[in-house]
C-alpha cells in the first residue's frame, strides 16, 4: 500500500510539472486550451489540469499526420484511470466528476500514447482540449504546496526493476525492428540483382555499413 501511495504521489507531481508550461498568462494554474501534443514509440504526452468541484469533464483529441492509433487516458487526482479510449483521428473522453473523486486530489491529467508502441517507428501529433468546471485556484495552490513540501521517496526496488524491464523491452524492440529492416533491405537488393543479371542463385552482398545500431 505504501508503494502505491508513493507511486501515485510521483505521478501527481509529474502532472503538476505539465501545468506550468501550458498556462494562460492571466491564470497561473489553469491551462489554456487547446494545446499541441506529439507522441512516438518511446515518448508519450501528458497534460495536467485542476478540478476542484463536481461536474462534467470533456477531453477532445484530434490527430494529424500518420494514421496510427493512439490511446487517450483520463486520470483523476489519485492518478487512477477513469476513462480510456483508443482510435485513429478524433477521440473524445467524457466523465462526470463526483465529490468522492475530488477527495483524492484536485490535479487531474490526460495522457496520450501510441496504442501500439512496439510497432514500426512513427510520430503522431495533434491538439488536445479540456473542458472542466471552474477551479478554485487557492485550493489547488494549497495542495501543490503540501505535495512539494513532502520529501521525495526513494524509488522502491520493485519500481527500479520495472523501469529496467521497460528499458530492456524497449531496447529489444528497437533491435528487432532494425534487424527486420536490414533483412528486408538485403532481400530487396538480392531480388534487384537477380532481375538485372538473371542469376538463379542468391547474390553475395557486402555487409551493411556501420550505423551505430546495436549489434
C-alpha positions in Angstrom: 0.0 0.0 0.0 2.8 2.4 0.8 4.5 1.7 -2.5 1.2 2.5 -4.3 0.9 5.9 -2.4 4.5 6.7 -3.3 3.8 5.9 -7.0 0.6 8.0 -7.1 2.4 10.9 -5.4 5.2 10.8 -8.0 2.6 10.8 -10.8 0.8 13.7 -9.4 4.0 15.7 -9.1 4.7 14.8 -12.7 1.3 16.1 -13.6 2.0 19.4 -11.8 5.0 19.9 -13.9 2.8 19.8 -17.1 0.6 22.7 -15.9 3.3 25.4 -15.8 4.3 25.5 -19.5 0.7 25.4 -20.7 -1.0 28.2 -18.8 -2.6 31.4 -19.9 -0.9 34.5 -18.7 -4.0 35.6 -16.8 -4.2 32.4 -14.7 -1.1 30.7 -13.2 -2.8 27.4 -12.6 -5.4 26.8 -15.2 -4.1 25.8 -18.7 -5.1 27.5 -21.8 -6.7 25.1 -24.4 -6.2 23.8 -27.0 -2.6 22.5 -26.6 -0.4 20.8 -29.2 0.9 17.3 -28.5 3.2 14.8 -30.1 3.9 11.1 -29.3 6.2 8.5 -30.7 7.2 4.9 -29.9 9.3 6.0 -26.9 7.7 9.2 -25.7 4.0 9.7 -24.6 2.5 13.1 -23.7 0.7 14.3 -20.7 -1.3 17.4 -19.6 -2.3 18.3 -16.0 -5.3 20.4 -15.1 -7.1 21.4 -11.9 -10.6 20.0 -10.9 -12.0 21.3 -7.6 -15.7 20.8 -8.0 -18.1 18.2 -9.3 -19.3 18.4 -12.9 -18.6 17.2 -16.4 -15.0 16.9 -17.8 -14.7 16.5 -21.6 -11.4 15.9 -23.4 -11.2 16.2 -27.1 -8.2 14.9 -29.1 -7.5 15.5 -32.7 -4.7 13.6 -34.5 -2.7 14.8 -37.5 -0.1 13.0 -39.6 0.2 9.2 -40.0 -3.0 7.2 -39.4 -1.6 5.4 -36.4 -3.9 4.6 -33.5 -3.3 6.4 -30.2 -4.7 5.8 -26.7 -6.0 8.6 -24.5 -6.4 8.1 -20.8 -8.1 10.4 -18.3 -6.7 10.2 -14.7 -8.2 11.5 -11.5 -6.4 13.2 -8.6 -5.1 9.9 -7.4 -3.8 9.0 -10.9 -6.4 6.3 -11.3 -7.9 5.8 -14.8 -11.5 7.0 -15.1 -11.8 6.9 -18.9 -9.8 5.4 -21.7 -10.2 5.3 -25.4 -8.1 4.2 -28.4 -8.5 5.0 -32.1 -7.4 7.0 -35.2 -8.2 10.6 -35.9 -10.5 12.1 -33.3 -11.1 10.9 -29.7 -13.4 12.1 -27.0 -13.4 11.3 -23.3 -16.3 12.3 -21.1 -16.7 11.9 -17.3 -18.8 13.5 -14.6 -16.6 14.2 -11.6 -18.1 13.2 -8.2 -17.5 14.6 -4.7 -15.8 11.3 -3.7 -13.3 11.6 -6.6 -12.4 15.2 -5.5 -11.3 13.9 -2.1 -8.5 12.0 -3.9 -6.9 15.2 -5.2 -7.5 18.2 -7.5 -4.8 17.6 -10.1 -6.2 15.6 -13.0 -4.4 14.5 -16.1 -4.9 13.4 -19.6 -2.2 11.2 -21.1 -1.6 10.3 -24.8 0.5 7.4 -26.2 0.7 5.2 -29.2 -1.7 2.3 -29.0 1.0 0.0 -30.5 4.3 1.4 -29.3 6.2 -1.8 -30.3 5.2 -1.3 -33.9 7.1 0.4 -36.7 8.6 3.8 -35.8 6.0 6.6 -36.1 5.3 10.0 -34.7 1.7 11.3 -34.4 0.8 14.9 -33.4 -2.3 16.9 -32.9 -4.2 19.1 -30.5 -6.0 18.4 -27.2 -8.6 20.5 -25.5 -10.2 20.0 -22.0 -13.4 21.4 -20.7 -13.9 21.2 -16.9 -15.7 23.1 -14.1 -14.1 26.4 -12.9 -11.3 25.6 -10.4 -10.7 27.1 -7.0 -7.1 28.0 -7.6 -6.4 28.9 -4.0 -7.3 25.3 -3.0 -5.2 23.9 -5.9 -2.2 26.0 -4.7 -2.5 24.7 -1.2 -2.5 21.2 -2.4 0.6 21.9 -4.6 2.4 23.4 -1.6 1.7 20.4 0.5 2.9 18.0 -2.1 6.1 19.9 -2.8 6.8 20.1 0.9 6.8 16.3 1.2 10.2 14.6 0.9 10.5 12.7 -2.4 10.6 9.0 -1.6 13.4 6.9 -3.0 12.3 4.5 -5.8 11.5 1.1 -4.4 13.4 -2.0 -5.7 10.1 -3.1 -7.4 9.9 0.3 -9.2 13.6 0.1 -10.3 13.1 -3.4 -11.6 10.0 -2.3 -13.6 12.0 0.6 -15.0 14.8 -1.7 -16.0 12.4 -4.2 -17.6 10.7 -1.4 -19.6 14.1 -0.2 -20.8 15.2 -3.7 -21.8 11.9 -4.3 -23.6 12.3 -1.0 -25.5 15.9 -1.8 -26.5 14.8 -5.3 -27.7 12.0 -3.8 -29.7 14.4 -1.3 -31.4 16.9 -4.1 -32.1 14.2 -6.3 -33.6 12.9 -3.5 -35.9 16.5 -2.7 -37.1 17.2 -6.4 -37.9 13.9 -6.7 -39.7 14.5 -3.6 -41.8 18.1 -4.8 -42.6 16.8 -8.2 -43.7 14.2 -6.6 -45.9 16.9 -4.3 -47.4 19.1 -7.2 -48.2 16.3 -9.2 -49.7 15.3 -6.2 -51.9 18.9 -5.9 -53.1 19.1 -9.6 -53.8 15.9 -9.5 -55.9 17.1 -6.5 -57.8 20.4 -8.1 -58.6 18.6 -11.2 -59.9 16.4 -9.2 -62.1 19.3 -7.2 -63.5 21.7 -10.1 -64.1 19.5 -13.1 -64.4 21.3 -15.1 -61.7 19.4 -18.1 -60.3 21.2 -18.3 -57.0 21.4 -15.9 -54.2 23.7 -12.9 -54.8 26.5 -12.2 -52.3 26.0 -8.8 -50.9 28.6 -6.7 -49.0 27.9 -6.3 -45.3 25.7 -3.4 -44.3 27.6 -0.1 -43.5 28.1 0.7 -39.8 25.1 2.7 -38.5 25.8 2.8 -34.8 22.9 0.5 -34.2 23.2 -2.3 -31.5 24.8 -5.5 -32.7 
